[in-house]
Amino acid sequence: MPPWLTPARTRADVTNRAEGASDTFVWGYAIRREWPDGAHDLFGFTPRADVALRRLDRDRGYWRTGPVRPTAVYLVAVNAADVAAHPVRGCRRSSCPDAPQRGQR
């Protein structure tokens, strides 16, 4: 095999999650929930769009009839590392992902 096609050169460790690759390079979707006080939640990472849409529908349905409701619930494009490092509740950082597509802010 040519040396430029070996796993070390193609970075197979980055693309194959089963072998313990870093979450830094894994992109997918997460749910962002905005609250009236300006805080937000970021959770539910998945690399699959269909799973993300089901989770979004379920979350919106849960909050639809409650007495306390978020101001917005939507999907954002995000990498797994951002979701893993995100505070559990009460985040107000403006640097958190808030766009439905990668690269937008």
Contacts in CASP RR format, 6 or more apart in sequence:
PFRMAT RR
TARGET T0000
AUTHOR 0000-0000-0000
METHOD contacts of the structure
MODEL  1
MPPWLTPARTRADVTNRAEGASDTFVWGYAIRREWPDGAHDLFGFTPRAD
VALRRLDRDRGYWRTGPVRPTAVYLVAVNAADVAAHPVRGCRRSSCPDAP
QRGQR
3 9 0 8 1.000
7 13 0 8 1.000
12 19 0 8 1.000
13 19 0 8 1.000
13 20 0 8 1.000
13 21 0 8 1.000
14 21 0 8 1.000
14 22 0 8 1.000
14 25 0 8 1.000
15 21 0 8 1.000
15 25 0 8 1.000
17 26 0 8 1.000
22 81 0 8 1.000
23 79 0 8 1.000
23 80 0 8 1.000
23 81 0 8 1.000
23 84 0 8 1.000
24 79 0 8 1.000
24 80 0 8 1.000
24 81 0 8 1.000
25 79 0 8 1.000
26 47 0 8 1.000
26 79 0 8 1.000
26 80 0 8 1.000
26 81 0 8 1.000
27 47 0 8 1.000
27 77 0 8 1.000
27 78 0 8 1.000
27 79 0 8 1.000
27 80 0 8 1.000
27 102 0 8 1.000
28 45 0 8 1.000
28 46 0 8 1.000
28 47 0 8 1.000
28 48 0 8 1.000
28 49 0 8 1.000
28 52 0 8 1.000
28 77 0 8 1.000
28 78 0 8 1.000
28 79 0 8 1.000
28 80 0 8 1.000
29 45 0 8 1.000
29 46 0 8 1.000
29 47 0 8 1.000
29 48 0 8 1.000
29 49 0 8 1.000
29 52 0 8 1.000
29 75 0 8 1.000
29 76 0 8 1.000
29 77 0 8 1.000
29 78 0 8 1.000
30 42 0 8 1.000
30 43 0 8 1.000
30 44 0 8 1.000
30 45 0 8 1.000
30 46 0 8 1.000
30 52 0 8 1.000
30 75 0 8 1.000
30 76 0 8 1.000
30 78 0 8 1.000
30 82 0 8 1.000
30 83 0 8 1.000
30 97 0 8 1.000
31 41 0 8 1.000
31 42 0 8 1.000
31 43 0 8 1.000
31 44 0 8 1.000
31 52 0 8 1.000
31 55 0 8 1.000
31 56 0 8 1.000
31 59 0 8 1.000
31 73 0 8 1.000
31 74 0 8 1.000
31 75 0 8 1.000
31 76 0 8 1.000
32 40 0 8 1.000
32 41 0 8 1.000
32 42 0 8 1.000
32 72 0 8 1.000
32 73 0 8 1.000
32 74 0 8 1.000
32 75 0 8 1.000
32 76 0 8 1.000
32 96 0 8 1.000
32 97 0 8 1.000
32 98 0 8 1.000
33 40 0 8 1.000
33 41 0 8 1.000
33 43 0 8 1.000
33 59 0 8 1.000
33 63 0 8 1.000
33 70 0 8 1.000
33 72 0 8 1.000
33 73 0 8 1.000
34 40 0 8 1.000
34 70 0 8 1.000
34 71 0 8 1.000
34 72 0 8 1.000
34 73 0 8 1.000
35 41 0 8 1.000
35 70 0 8 1.000
35 71 0 8 1.000
35 90 0 8 1.000
36 70 0 8 1.000
36 71 0 8 1.000
38 92 0 8 1.000
39 89 0 8 1.000
39 90 0 8 1.000
39 91 0 8 1.000
39 92 0 8 1.000
40 90 0 8 1.000
40 91 0 8 1.000
40 92 0 8 1.000
40 96 0 8 1.000
40 98 0 8 1.000
41 89 0 8 1.000
41 90 0 8 1.000
41 91 0 8 1.000
42 76 0 8 1.000
42 78 0 8 1.000
42 82 0 8 1.000
42 83 0 8 1.000
42 86 0 8 1.000
42 91 0 8 1.000
42 96 0 8 1.000
42 97 0 8 1.000
43 83 0 8 1.000
43 86 0 8 1.000
44 52 0 8 1.000
44 55 0 8 1.000
44 83 0 8 1.000
45 78 0 8 1.000
45 80 0 8 1.000
45 83 0 8 1.000
45 84 0 8 1.000
46 52 0 8 1.000
46 55 0 8 1.000
47 80 0 8 1.000
52 75 0 8 1.000
53 75 0 8 1.000
56 73 0 8 1.000
56 74 0 8 1.000
56 75 0 8 1.000
59 73 0 8 1.000
60 73 0 8 1.000
63 69 0 8 1.000
63 70 0 8 1.000
63 73 0 8 1.000
74 100 0 8 1.000
75 100 0 8 1.000
76 97 0 8 1.000
76 98 0 8 1.000
76 99 0 8 1.000
76 100 0 8 1.000
77 97 0 8 1.000
77 99 0 8 1.000
77 100 0 8 1.000
77 101 0 8 1.000
77 102 0 8 1.000
77 103 0 8 1.000
78 97 0 8 1.000
82 96 0 8 1.000
82 97 0 8 1.000
86 96 0 8 1.000
97 105 0 8 1.000
98 105 0 8 1.000
99 105 0 8 1.000
END
